[in-house]
Amino acid sequence: MARDDKATRSRTGRSPIRTCLATVVRSVEVTPRMLRLTLGGDELRTFDGGRQADERVKLFFPAQGERIPVLPEFGPEGLVYPDDATPPHARNYTVRRFDPAGPELDIDFVIHGDGRAVEWARDARPGDVLGIAGPAAGSLPPADADLLLIAGDETALPAVASILERLAPGTCAHVFIEVADRFEEQPLAAAPDTDVRIQWLHRDTAVDADDDQLADAVCEFPWPDGTVHAWVAGEALTVRTIRRYLCNERGLNKHTLHAAGYWRRGKTVEEWLNDPQDTDA
């Protein structure tokens, strides 16, 4: 799923990033608003991912009228395009699944509104070509917490799913997921010998369209004894509200809280990322 959190744009101590071209193998509707593209091709055999949760890649989409996107090279300052090339539209997405035996890479797209990435994914057919850079390092869920608290909207679902699949035995987790309606719920499989409770929140049942159900649910959650780690992602203002509550009221810190805004209500991704007045979630 798209994840254009501002934190992903500034990294130090960079290691070389692999780029490759991949072709669409199939397109599957996960829910009415979520589409899964499976990518394949020989160049994916060098893809070094699929072992951690919450991994991300940068996807490069072909320019209008072109079939193959221009790929950048990795230089001292990061990704660099040839002098005579127009940089293609690029977005960060979560790795939903990688099977090196294929090789196959699954990427989930929330299909709503307009935008180059959404339009391309909606129209994609087997044989269409995408560029890929990455993966960027993910993480493994903490094994030393008494409770893992997870909160996100549909844009966070691929990362949430990858986290739950990699939970250590004995982990307890409570998950809040906000989606448009009941038709957007999807099966989430947790690792064996774990205790996971999933609470779905539906925007179409909100009394007020401006209600922030996800933030309210987290703030009203009965706080347990013991050590709590939290992972929060989704709409930037909602993530900011939850982060402030968890830090100020519950004492979580950078070691026990991951919070990332993937998009901003009322703005396109490009407007949000390029607004110097809009601080990170």
N, C-alpha and C positions, 0 to 999 in steps of 0.2 A: 504494500500500500504506500501511497505517496507520503513522504515524510520530509518536509522541508523545514525542519526545525533549524533555527539560526545557528545553534551550537555546532551543527555539522559543517558549517562553512569555514570555521577557523580552527585548524588543527596544527599543532607543532610537532616536531620530531617525526615528520612524515616518512613512511617507508614507500618504496615504489608501488604504484597502483597499476594493476594489469588492466588493459583494455582489450575488448574483443567484440566481434560481431556474432549475433545469434539470430536464429530464424524461429518464427512462430510455428510450433508443432500442433497446438490445438488451443481452442478457446472454450471455456466452460463457464456457464452462469452459476455461481455459487449461491447467490440470492438475487432477487430482482434488481438490486442496486450494486452488486459486487460481481466483477468478472475476473476470472483467473486465466491468465495467459501462461501456457507452458512453452518455454524456449529451449531450443536444442541447437546442435551443430558441433562440429569437431573443435572449434576454438574454445568451447566451454570445457574442454578436457583440462585446461590449465586453471579453471576457476577454483579457487582455494576457499571454499565456504561450506556452509551447511552443518558445522559442528557446534556452533554457539547460537544462543537466542538473540533476537533483536539485531541481526546483521542487516546491513543496508548496501545497496548498490546505486550508482547513478546511471540512469537510462538516457540514451541519446536517440532522439526521434528524427527520422528523415525529414528534410525540408519539403515544403509543398512541391509536388511535381517530381520529387526524387525518390528513388527506391532504397538507397543505402545512405546512412548518415555519415558525416565526416567525423572521424575519431580523433581526439587529441592525443598528444604524447605527454608523458610525465617528465617534467623538468624540475629545476631547483625551486621554482616558485609554485609548483603544482602542475595542473593540467594546462597544456599549451596547444593552441591550434595552429596549423600552417598559416603563413602570412596571407595567402590568397584565398583562404577558406572563410565562409560565413559560419560561425559557431551554430550548431543545431540547437533546437529546444532540448533542454536537459532537466530532469527532475530526479530527486532521491526517492527510492522505494525500498520497502522492506523485503528481504528474502523470506518467502513463505516456506519453500522447500527446495533442497538441492539434492539430486540423485546423481552421484558421479558415474554410476554404471551406465546411465543413458547416453551421454549426460543430459539431464533435464533440470531446468530451473523454473520454479513457479513464482509468479509475481501477481498479486491481487490488486485490482483497480476498483476504487469506488466510482461508479458510473453515475454522475449527476452533474448538471450544469454544463458549461462549455469549457473549452481549453484544449490546447494541442494534444496533451497526453491523453485526456479522456476521449477525445474524438478519434485519435489514432487507435487506442485500445478497442473502442467500440467497433471500429471498422476492420480490425486486424483479421487477416486470413492466413492459413498455413502457407509458409514460404515467405511472408513479409519479414523484413530485417530490422533489427534494433541494435544499437550499440550499447555496450555495458562497460562500466569502470567499477572495479572493486573485487571483492567485497571489503567494506570497512569493518573493522573489528566489532563484534557484538559483545555479549556478556553471558555469564551463566548465573542463573538465579541464586541468591544467597542460601546457603544451607544452614546458617547459624541463627536464623530468626525464628521466633516463636510463631510469627504470623507474617505472611507476605500479602500486603494490600495492593491490589491492582485496580486501576481505574482508567477508562479510555472510551472513546467513541469508535465508530466504525473504521476510521482511518487507522486506529491502533490495533484492530483485530488481528492482522497477520503477525504483528510482534507479540501480542498477548498469546496467541495460539502457540507460537514457537517457545515462549517462556514456559507455558504450562506443560508442554511436551518434554521439557528438560528439567523439571523439578526433581530435586533429590528425594529419595525415599524418606517418609516421615514428615515432609513439608505440609504445613497448613496454609491455605491461601483463600482469601475472599476477593472475589472479582466483581466489579461493577462495569457494565458495558451499556452505553447509551446508543441506541439505533433509532431509525425512523419509525419502525413499527414491528409487529411480531413476525412479519415475513422476512425481516432482516436478521433474525436470529439464525445462527449456524452452529453445528456441532463443534464442541471444543473438547478435545481429548487430553486428559492430564496423564502424567507419568504414573506408573504403578505405585501402589503403597503410599499415596498422597491423599490428603483431605482437602478437596477443592469445592468451594461453594460459589456458584455463578448467579449473579442477580442482573437480569436484563431490565433496562429502562427504556420506555418507548416515548419518543417525542410526541406522537399523535395522541397520547393520553394526557398530556400536560394540560393543566387548567389554564395556564397563561403561557402564551407563546414565548414570553421572555424568561420563563422559569429556567433555572439552571439545575436540572434534575441531577446531573452527575455530581456537581459540587455539593448540592444539598444532601445527596445520599452519603457521600464520604464524610461530610461534617456531622451527620446524624448517626453515623455508625458507632455502636457501643464500643468504646476503646478497651481492648483487652489488656491484661497484665502481661508483662514480659517484653521482649524485644520485637519491635515491628519494623519491617522494611517496606517501603512503598515504591511503586512504579506507576507513573501517571503520564499519559500522553493524549493528544487530541487537539481540540480547538484552543488557541493560545490564551484567551481570556479565562476560560474555564480552568485550564491548567494552572494559570497564575493564581486564581482564587484558591484552588486546592493546595497548591504549594505553600502559600502563605499560611493557611490554616494548619497544615501539617508541621511547618516550621515553628510558627508562633505559639500555637496552642498545644501541640503534641511533642515539640522538642526534637523533631527529626532534623537531620543535617545532611551534608553532601555525602556522607558515608552510608546513610540509611534511606536516602530519597533520590530517586531519578525522576525528573520532571522535564518534559519536552513538548513544546507547542509545534504541531505539524502544519497548522493553517490558522487563518484569522478570519473570524466572522465579519462580513461586510467588505472584505478586500480579496482581490485575487492573490494567489501565492506570490506573483512577481511584485505586486504593490507592497505586500507585507514585508518581503525579504529586502526590498530596496528602500524602505522607509527608515531613515536614521533616527527618527523620533520614536519608533515603535520598538521598545526593548524586548528582549527575549522573555519567553514565559518562565 
